[in-house]
C-alpha cells in the first residue's frame, strides 16, 4: 500500500503508533530534551532553558493524559494529540523565542518539528483500539 496525499496539504500515514507506544515515545522525548538541556547548560544557557521547559511540558502533559502512563488522567488522549500537533507546528520557533537561533542547538528544535509531526501523523488517536487502551489505563 502506498502512502499518498489525501488532499493537497496533508500526508496520510498508517496509524501504527498505539496510545501505549505513544506514551513511551513521550517519556523518551522528555528525557531527550532533558539531556539536551544538560548538554547545553554551560555553552548555551538559552537553549538549555528552552530544552528544560520543553522537557517539563512533555512530562506534565504525559502525566495528565488518560493513557497507560498517565498519573492523573485529566487530558483526553485526543486532546493530547491536538496539543502535540500545535507543539510540532511551533517547535521550530522555540530558538527564536528563546534567542538562540542560528546555533547548533536550534537545529535540534527545528528537527523536532519534523520528528514530532511524524509521530503525530502515525499515532492512532481515535480508533476503537485507542479508546480500549485509554479505558484500560
Number of C-alpha atoms within 10 A of each C-alpha: 4 7 9 10 11 10 8 6 7 10 13 14 17 13 15 13 18 17 26 16 15 23 19 14 14 22 17 15 18 22 17 16 24 21 16 20 24 16 16 17 16 11 9 15 16 20 29 24 18 24 28 22 16 22 24 16 13 21 18 14 18 26 21 19 22 25 28 20 21 19 14 12 18 12 17 13 22 17 13 19 20 13 14 19 19 14 19 22 16 14 21 20 16 19 22 11 11 15 14 18 19 10 12 11 21 22 13 17 24 19 14 20 19 15 13 20 18 15 21 22 20 17 19 23 22 13 10 10 13 20 18 12 15 20 11 10 15
